[in-house]
Amino acid sequence: MINAMHQTPRYRNLRNDGLTDAQILKNFKTKTEMRVFSYKGERDTIMSPWDSIRYYKFFLRASFLAVDPHTGYVKAWVGGPDFRYFKYNGVMQHRQVGSTIKPFLYTLALQEGMKPCDKILNAPVTIEQPEINAFWSPKNSEETRYDGKEVTMMFALATSLDWTAARLMKQYKPRPMIDLVRKMGVKSEIPVVPSICLGTMELTLPELIGAYTTFANKGVYTQPIIVSRIEDKNGNVLTTVKPQQNEAISENTAYTMVRMLQQVVLSGTGNRLRSKYNLTNEIGGKTGTTDNHSDGWFVGVTPDLVAGAWVGGEEPTIHFDHMKSGEGAAMALPIFGLFMQKVYADPRINLYKGPFPVPENYDVPFDCSMREVEETDTKGSREDSF
């Protein structure tokens, strides 16, 4: 509360007028007439500035970004609920990204020769960190009937299992994963520690969305840009801005990851896009939830649009006390779902709803369910083994 008070114009003005900290705090705790934000419109009320700070902390903040993955042009940018009352651009803030980072680890595994139907043991794993003389042993966010069993890589990503991600990190190490996301436009600091496989690093929404454009753009990273050209008052073009682009992964790897992200929506943590928002075309996506349910994320991928949302409190210390309300599927996914409903319903936009283009001579197997049945005929049902 004190830190928030220090960031207000009222505090700065009182400090410039020469008031002491005690006098400023007394001023902040004196009731006065004011107009405040509410979801039903502005309200006139009587409240102390101190209580108004607390009042605004009860509102979840949200930011949203949508980008054309082929040109990098930003199609939608929402920095917060209402700039008159929340003067902070959430699109550019750094927050922990949670499981939205996992597709990049799985991309690394694909590049190293793994296939979507390859098995990974979903069991506790410990990773030694000799540089700091420590060991890291993550826990799954919740118990599942798949604990202690082998699951396919595609299933592990769709259901966002933490043990399987940690097992892949133990195999492929943090540095190669960091090198990969650097090719995909991520510039923020990333510690060289195994826990990054669960999204402990803090990124901005443009970094995250930009990296996901690589999957929709045949392996080519495209930097999100706001300005495409600058003209003078007579309409003469002074300069044209072209986004940074570079080939980060192969086209085949990009398409394989798109198919795996589609499974997240079809049967995994993003299935509300189908069941609740009735988005039946080819859409991939990934949810993300951070420690203590402080940050909820969702990034969605279509052939011609990549978009994502972040939702959370003003500070990471503001959080939900349970997964049901505080996960990315509950907080951030609905924003993407409602946005895409409106985009597809608008004839002026006419966004392509067809399938992702398949690379020539592509032959990566995806029918993991048949493989599971064949391998486990004598061990039990398909559901139990999967």
N, C-alpha and C positions, 0 to 999 in steps of 0.2 A: 504493500500500500504506500509506503514512504517513497519507494523508487518510482512508482507511478505518479505520485504527487509531484516529484521533482521534474517530471517530463512535461508538465502542463504549462501553458502560457500564463495561467494565473500565478503559478509559483514563481516563474521568472519575473513577472511584473512586480510582485510583492518583494522579491529579493532585490530587484533594481531600485525599489523605493526605500531600501535600507532596513526592512523589517528583520527581526531576529527569527531563528527557527521556531522558537516558542510562539512568537506573535503570528507567524505564518500558519502554524498548525491550528492556533485558535481561530484564525480567519477561516481556515478550511472547514472547521467544525461548527461554523455559524450558519444557520439555515438562511436561505435566500430564495427568491423566486427564480425559476429557471425553466427552460424548455428542454425536454429530454427525448431521446429516441425510443420508440417502441415498435413492435412488429405490426401494430395496428395504426401506425402514424405517429406524428409528434404529439407530445403531451406537455401541457403547462402544469407545473407542480411547484411545491415548496420543499426544498431539500438542501442539505449542506453539501458543499463541493466534495467533502470527504466521502459522504454517503453516495454521491454520484459516481465517484471512482469505483466504489464497491458495486454499485448498480450495473455499471457497464461491464464489469468483469464477469457478470453472470451470462452475458451473451457470448455464444460461440462465434468465433471468427471463421471466415471461409474465403478461399481464393480459388480462381478457376482460370484455366488457359486452354485454348484450342488452336491448333496449328495445322496448316497444310503440310504434310510430310514431304512433298515433292518440291515446293517452292520456299518453305520456311515462313510463309506469310502468316502472321498471327490473325486469326479470325475472331477470337473472343478473348477478352482480358478483363477479369473482375478482381480487383484488389481487396475488396472487403464488403461488408454489408451496406454501409452508407458513409461516404467520405466526409459528410458534414459532422458526423459524430465519432467516426473511427478513422482518424487521419493517419492511416498506416497502410502501405501497399503490401498486402500479404503475398502477392505473387513473387516478390523479390526477397522475402525473408528466408532465412535458413532454419529448417526444422528437420528432425530425424525422419527418415523416409520409411522405416519399417520394411515390410516384406515387398514393397514395390521394387526393391533392389534385387530380389532373388532372380528374376529373369536374366540378369547379366551374368550371374554365377552359372546358371544353367546354359547360357550361351557359350560360356567358356568351356563347359563340359562337352557341348556339342562339337565345338571346334577341335577338341582333343580326341574326338572319335566316338563319343557316346551317342546312343540313339534313344528316342523318346520311350521305347518299350524296355530299355535296359533296367535291371533291378537295382534298388538301393535299399540297404537295411535301415528301417526306421526304428532305431534303438539308440540309447544314450551313447554319446561319444565324448571323449576328452582330447583336447588339443594342447600340446605342450607349447609354451612360449618361453624358450630359453633366454631370449634377450632381456626378459624381465623376471626370469626365474619364477614362472607362474604357470598354472594350468587353467584352461577354460572349458567348462562343462555346461553347455546350455540346456535348458528345459523346453519341451514343447509347450505352447501356450495353453493347451488343454489336453486331457486324456482322450484317446480315440481307440477304437477297436483294432486299429492297425499298428498299435504300439508293439514293438518286438518282432514285426513281420517285414518281409521284403515287399516293396511296392515299386511300381514302375516310376521312372523319372517324370513322365507326364502327369501321373497321378499325384506325385509328391508336390509338384509345382501347383497343380490345380487346387489342392487342399492346403497348400502353404505349410507343409510340415517343417518344423525347425531342425529336428534331428537329421533329416536327410540333407538339408542345406549345409549343416555343420560337417557332415560326413564328406560332402563334395569339397568343402573348403579345406578340410584336412588333406584331401588328395591333391588339390590343385593350388593351394597356398594363396595368401592375400595379394601379393604383388602382381601376378598375372591378371587377376580380376581388376585391380586398380588400373593397370595398363590398358585393359579393354575399355573401361568406362571413360578413360581419357580420350580414346579415339572417338568416343561417342559424345564428346563435347562437355563432359563434366570437368569443371575447373576448380571447384571447392576443395578444401583440404580434406584428405581421407587418411586416417591413421592406418598404418600397416599392421593391423591386428585381425585375428580370425573373426571377431564378432561383426565385422562389416558385412558378412554374408547374411545377417539378419537386419541390416539397415540401421546400424547405430550411428552412421555418419549423418551430417546435416547438409542438405542440398536445397537449392531453390527450385521452384516449379518449372521455370524455363529449362534448367539443366535436365531435370527428370523427363519432361515432355520431349525435349530435343533428343535425348538419348533414345527414347521409344520410337521416334520417327525413323530410326535406322531399321527397325523391324518392318515397317510399312513401306519403306522406300528401297527395298531390295538390297539392304545391307549398306546403303549410303547414308551417313549422318548428314542432317540438314539443320543448320543453326536457325532457331526462331528469330525473326526480325519484325520490327514494328513499322519501320519506314522503308518503302520500296523506292521512292524517288523524292527529290526536292526540286520544286519549281519556283521561279520568281513571280512577281505580281502579274506578269503578262502571260504566264503559262509556259514559259520557256524552261525546259528541263536543265537544271544546273548540275545535278549528279544523280546517278542511278545506283542503288544499293543492292548488291548481290549477297546472298547468304553464304557463309562458309559451308563447304561440302567436302566430304572425304569418304572414301570407301573404308568402312570400319570392319565389316564382316562379309562373308561371302553371301551371294544371293540365296543359295540353298540353305545356309544356316539361318538367315533372316526368315525365310518362309517356314522352316521347321519351328522356329520360335513363335511365329504367328499362329501356327496350328496348335502349339502348346498353350498359348494364351487364349485361344478360342475354347480350349477345354476348361479353362478357369471359369468361363461364362456358361458353358454348356452344363457342367456338372460340379463345379468347384465353388470357391468362395464368392464368385461374381455371378452366381446363377439367378440372382434377383432381377438382373437385366432381362432375363427370359420370363420368369414367373410373374413378376410384378409390373415390369415396364413394357413387356410384350415386344421387345426388340428381337426379331427372329432372323435378321440377316447376319452375315458373317461379321462378328465383332469379337476381338480379343481384349483381354484386360487383366489387371492385377490389383488386388486390394493390398492395403498396407495399414498396420496398426503398430504403434510404438509402446514402449514400456509404460505401464500404469494407465494405458488407454488415453494418453495425452493427445496423440495426433492420429487422425484418420485420413487415409489417402485412397484414391482410386484413379488409375490411368486406363483409358480405353483406346483401342486401336481399331480403325477401320481402314479400308484401302486408300481413302482420300482425306482422312481427318484423324488426328491424334489429339486427345483432350484429357485433361485430368483436373481433379479437385483436391484441395486440402481443407480439413476442418479441425479446429482445435481451440483451446483457450488462448487468452492474451499471452500467458506464459505457460511453459510446459508443466509447471506445478499445478495448473488447473486441469483436472482430468476426471473421467468417469470412474466409478468404483467397480465396474464389471464390464466384461467383454461384450455382452449383448448390445449395449447402447454405444460403447466406446470404440467399436471396431470400424475399419474403413468401409466395410460392406453396409454398415448402418448409418455412418455419418457422411461419407463422401460419395459413395456409389449413387445414391438418389439424385445428387446434383447432375452427374453425368447422364443418368437415365432420363430425367426430365428434359435436360438440354437436347439430347438426341431425339427424343420424341418430337420436340418442336422443330428441330432442324429437318427431320424427315417429312414432317407435315407441311412445311413451307415450300410452295411451288417455285418461289423466287430463287431458292437456294439450289434445289434439284440435285442434292448430293447423291452420288453413286451408291447404290445399295447392293451391287453384285458381289461376286466372290473375289477373294484375293487372287491375283494372277499366279499361276503355278509355273515355276522355272522349267525350262526344257530338260527333258531326260531326268526329271526328279523321281526318285524311287525309294525314298525313306519310308519304312513301314510305320503305320500308325494304329493298326488294329490290335492294340495291346490286349483287348478282352479275349480274343480268340487264342492268343498266345498263352494267356493266363489259364484258360480252360484246358488247353492241351497239356500244360506243365503240371497242373494240379488235380488232374482227374482222380487220382488215387488218394488225394490229401484232404478233400473237402469241397464245399461249394465254391462257385466262382466268387460270390460276394465275400465269403470268409477269407479267401486267399488274396483278393484284390485289396 
